[in-house]
């Protein structure tokens, strides 16, 4: 029961629910995610062709195509905790390789992630010395600079 981040590819969903792949249409992405959770269309994102989100236990996933995404296909994934300032590990692991990004305090993650992986997976405003747990990560294949 683990989410697996695959930069450049997408997100493997827990329980053999499938893979949210970059380049999917909205319908295909929603169909895949609906095998795991109830989908909520729309959301708070600006400048998007479409967006939807779902939660699985204490992890919230948002998938969307911004106005710069080629062919209006999925180019962005946000994986976040339902707690805004988490002080413990997530119920469901969010794995990057063999590291559970939501399972260790930020200061421990910054010790084991390489500098390119830190830049890819940690929000720019992350305090590398924080004893809190990572609240979210964002994967993209779209060249847009906003999210």
C-alpha contacts under 8 A as a table, 3 or more apart, distances in Angstrom:
res1	aa1	res2	aa2	distance
1	X	14	X	4.60
1	X	15	X	5.42
1	X	92	X	6.57
1	X	93	X	7.42
2	X	13	X	6.95
2	X	14	X	4.82
2	X	15	X	7.60
2	X	92	X	5.88
2	X	93	X	4.98
2	X	94	X	5.94
2	X	95	X	6.86
3	X	11	X	6.80
3	X	12	X	5.63
3	X	13	X	5.02
3	X	14	X	5.30
3	X	92	X	7.35
3	X	93	X	6.21
3	X	94	X	4.68
3	X	95	X	6.04
4	X	11	X	5.64
4	X	12	X	4.89
4	X	13	X	6.80
4	X	14	X	8.00
4	X	94	X	5.78
4	X	95	X	4.71
4	X	96	X	6.08
4	X	97	X	7.76
5	X	10	X	6.39
5	X	11	X	4.86
5	X	12	X	6.56
5	X	94	X	7.10
5	X	95	X	6.04
5	X	96	X	5.29
5	X	97	X	7.84
6	X	9	X	5.27
6	X	10	X	5.11
6	X	11	X	5.72
6	X	12	X	7.43
6	X	96	X	7.20
7	X	10	X	6.07
7	X	139	X	6.39
7	X	140	X	7.62
8	X	22	X	7.36
8	X	139	X	7.89
8	X	140	X	7.22
8	X	141	X	6.04
9	X	21	X	5.55
9	X	22	X	5.73
10	X	19	X	6.91
10	X	20	X	5.49
10	X	21	X	4.52
10	X	22	X	5.46
10	X	77	X	7.48
10	X	139	X	7.49
11	X	19	X	5.60
11	X	20	X	5.16
11	X	21	X	6.62
11	X	77	X	7.94
12	X	17	X	7.90
12	X	18	X	6.11
12	X	19	X	4.36
12	X	20	X	6.40
13	X	16	X	6.57
13	X	17	X	5.46
13	X	18	X	5.60
13	X	19	X	5.80
13	X	20	X	7.37
13	X	33	X	7.73
13	X	36	X	7.59
14	X	17	X	5.96
14	X	18	X	7.79
14	X	36	X	7.58
15	X	36	X	7.56
17	X	32	X	6.86
17	X	33	X	7.15
17	X	35	X	5.56
17	X	36	X	5.73
18	X	32	X	6.03
18	X	33	X	7.57
18	X	35	X	7.95
19	X	32	X	6.98
20	X	24	X	7.48
20	X	29	X	5.90
20	X	32	X	6.69
20	X	33	X	7.18
21	X	24	X	5.83
21	X	29	X	7.56
21	X	74	X	7.59
22	X	73	X	7.35
22	X	74	X	5.22
22	X	75	X	5.38
22	X	76	X	7.37
22	X	140	X	7.93
22	X	141	X	6.91
23	X	73	X	4.84
23	X	74	X	5.03
23	X	75	X	6.35
24	X	27	X	7.99
24	X	28	X	5.96
24	X	29	X	5.81
24	X	73	X	5.34
24	X	74	X	5.38
25	X	28	X	5.24
25	X	29	X	6.11
25	X	72	X	7.25
25	X	73	X	4.84
25	X	74	X	6.31
26	X	29	X	5.19
26	X	30	X	6.04
26	X	50	X	7.07
26	X	51	X	7.89
26	X	64	X	7.88
26	X	73	X	6.66
26	X	74	X	6.85
27	X	30	X	5.21
27	X	31	X	6.04
28	X	31	X	5.06
28	X	32	X	6.19
29	X	32	X	5.19
29	X	33	X	6.21
29	X	74	X	7.74
30	X	33	X	5.13
30	X	34	X	5.88
30	X	39	X	6.90
30	X	52	X	7.58
31	X	34	X	5.16
31	X	35	X	6.92
32	X	35	X	5.80
32	X	36	X	7.83
33	X	36	X	5.58
33	X	37	X	6.39
33	X	38	X	7.95
33	X	39	X	7.23
33	X	54	X	7.78
34	X	37	X	5.10
34	X	38	X	5.70
34	X	39	X	6.07
36	X	56	X	7.53
37	X	54	X	6.23
37	X	55	X	6.67
37	X	56	X	6.44
38	X	54	X	6.14
38	X	55	X	7.73
39	X	52	X	6.66
39	X	53	X	5.95
39	X	54	X	5.10
40	X	43	X	7.95
40	X	52	X	5.49
40	X	53	X	5.34
40	X	54	X	6.13
41	X	51	X	6.14
41	X	52	X	4.19
41	X	53	X	6.52
42	X	45	X	7.96
42	X	50	X	6.64
42	X	51	X	5.01
42	X	52	X	5.24
42	X	53	X	7.74
43	X	51	X	6.46
43	X	52	X	6.59
43	X	53	X	7.55
45	X	48	X	6.57
45	X	51	X	7.47
45	X	147	X	7.83
47	X	66	X	5.77
47	X	67	X	5.64
48	X	51	X	6.86
48	X	64	X	6.98
48	X	65	X	5.69
48	X	66	X	3.85
48	X	67	X	5.13
49	X	64	X	7.60
49	X	65	X	5.56
49	X	66	X	5.54
49	X	67	X	5.69
49	X	72	X	6.32
50	X	64	X	5.65
50	X	65	X	5.60
50	X	66	X	7.18
50	X	72	X	7.95
51	X	62	X	7.09
51	X	63	X	5.75
51	X	64	X	4.16
51	X	65	X	6.55
52	X	62	X	5.79
52	X	63	X	5.64
52	X	64	X	6.50
53	X	60	X	7.07
53	X	61	X	5.46
53	X	62	X	4.21
53	X	63	X	6.23
54	X	60	X	5.82
54	X	61	X	5.53
54	X	62	X	6.73
55	X	58	X	6.92
55	X	59	X	5.59
55	X	60	X	4.24
55	X	61	X	6.14
56	X	59	X	5.40
56	X	60	X	6.45
57	X	91	X	6.95
57	X	92	X	7.09
58	X	81	X	5.89
58	X	82	X	5.31
58	X	83	X	7.61
58	X	90	X	6.46
58	X	91	X	6.30
58	X	92	X	7.10
59	X	79	X	6.93
59	X	80	X	5.70
59	X	81	X	4.75
59	X	82	X	5.81
59	X	90	X	7.40
59	X	92	X	7.06
60	X	79	X	5.87
60	X	80	X	5.22
60	X	81	X	5.98
60	X	82	X	6.15
61	X	77	X	6.99
61	X	78	X	5.64
61	X	79	X	4.62
61	X	80	X	6.43
62	X	77	X	5.67
62	X	78	X	5.04
62	X	79	X	6.59
63	X	74	X	6.76
63	X	75	X	7.91
63	X	76	X	5.79
63	X	77	X	4.66
63	X	78	X	6.56
64	X	73	X	7.93
64	X	74	X	5.34
64	X	75	X	6.45
64	X	76	X	5.41
64	X	77	X	6.69
65	X	68	X	7.74
65	X	69	X	5.62
65	X	72	X	5.68
65	X	73	X	5.58
65	X	74	X	4.59
65	X	75	X	5.35
65	X	76	X	6.38
66	X	69	X	5.38
66	X	72	X	7.33
66	X	75	X	7.29
66	X	76	X	7.81
66	X	144	X	7.84
67	X	72	X	7.21
68	X	72	X	7.94
68	X	142	X	7.10
68	X	143	X	7.38
68	X	144	X	5.90
69	X	72	X	5.48
69	X	73	X	6.27
69	X	74	X	7.13
69	X	75	X	5.86
69	X	142	X	5.52
69	X	143	X	7.62
69	X	144	X	7.51
70	X	73	X	6.24
70	X	142	X	7.66
75	X	140	X	5.48
75	X	141	X	5.22
75	X	142	X	5.00
76	X	138	X	7.29
76	X	139	X	5.84
76	X	140	X	4.42
76	X	141	X	6.69
76	X	142	X	6.90
77	X	138	X	5.73
77	X	139	X	5.18
77	X	140	X	6.32
78	X	136	X	7.02
78	X	137	X	5.90
78	X	138	X	4.46
78	X	139	X	6.43
79	X	136	X	5.55
79	X	137	X	5.43
79	X	138	X	6.33
80	X	135	X	5.56
80	X	136	X	3.86
80	X	137	X	6.29
81	X	84	X	6.65
81	X	86	X	7.25
81	X	90	X	7.27
81	X	102	X	7.98
81	X	134	X	7.96
81	X	135	X	5.23
81	X	136	X	6.15
83	X	86	X	5.22
83	X	135	X	7.27
84	X	135	X	6.10
85	X	132	X	6.90
85	X	133	X	7.32
85	X	135	X	6.27
86	X	89	X	7.55
86	X	132	X	6.07
86	X	133	X	5.33
86	X	134	X	7.13
86	X	135	X	6.32
87	X	131	X	7.87
87	X	132	X	5.12
87	X	133	X	5.79
88	X	103	X	7.54
88	X	104	X	7.98
88	X	105	X	7.91
88	X	132	X	7.44
88	X	133	X	6.39
89	X	102	X	5.70
89	X	103	X	4.30
89	X	104	X	6.33
89	X	105	X	7.96
89	X	133	X	6.79
90	X	93	X	6.26
90	X	102	X	5.56
90	X	103	X	5.98
93	X	100	X	5.65
93	X	101	X	7.44
93	X	102	X	6.32
93	X	103	X	6.51
94	X	100	X	5.30
94	X	101	X	5.65
94	X	102	X	5.90
94	X	103	X	7.75
95	X	98	X	6.32
95	X	99	X	5.45
95	X	100	X	4.39
95	X	101	X	5.93
95	X	102	X	8.00
96	X	99	X	5.30
96	X	100	X	6.39
96	X	101	X	6.70
100	X	103	X	5.02
100	X	104	X	6.95
101	X	104	X	6.52
101	X	109	X	7.12
101	X	134	X	6.89
102	X	105	X	7.80
102	X	133	X	6.23
102	X	134	X	5.73
102	X	135	X	7.56
103	X	133	X	7.28
104	X	108	X	6.27
104	X	109	X	6.48
104	X	133	X	6.16
104	X	134	X	7.92
105	X	108	X	5.48
105	X	109	X	6.52
105	X	130	X	7.11
105	X	131	X	5.20
105	X	132	X	5.27
105	X	133	X	4.37
105	X	134	X	6.86
106	X	109	X	4.99
106	X	110	X	6.23
106	X	127	X	7.73
106	X	128	X	6.18
106	X	129	X	6.81
106	X	130	X	5.58
106	X	131	X	6.03
106	X	132	X	6.09
106	X	133	X	5.35
106	X	134	X	5.77
107	X	110	X	5.29
107	X	111	X	6.59
107	X	128	X	5.28
107	X	129	X	4.63
107	X	130	X	5.45
107	X	131	X	6.07
108	X	111	X	5.20
108	X	112	X	6.72
109	X	112	X	5.36
109	X	113	X	5.94
110	X	113	X	5.47
110	X	114	X	7.82
110	X	118	X	6.75
110	X	128	X	6.00
113	X	117	X	5.78
113	X	118	X	5.77
114	X	117	X	5.17
114	X	118	X	6.10
115	X	118	X	5.03
115	X	119	X	6.22
116	X	119	X	5.12
116	X	120	X	6.18
117	X	120	X	4.92
117	X	121	X	5.90
117	X	122	X	7.99
118	X	121	X	5.34
118	X	122	X	5.37
119	X	122	X	5.89
119	X	123	X	7.56
119	X	124	X	7.35
120	X	139	X	7.67
121	X	137	X	5.50
121	X	138	X	6.57
121	X	139	X	7.41
122	X	126	X	6.43
122	X	134	X	7.87
122	X	136	X	7.74
122	X	137	X	6.01
122	X	138	X	7.97
123	X	126	X	5.49
123	X	136	X	7.61
123	X	137	X	6.60
123	X	138	X	7.70
127	X	130	X	5.44
130	X	133	X	7.83
134	X	137	X	7.81
140	X	143	X	7.93
144	X	147	X	7.90
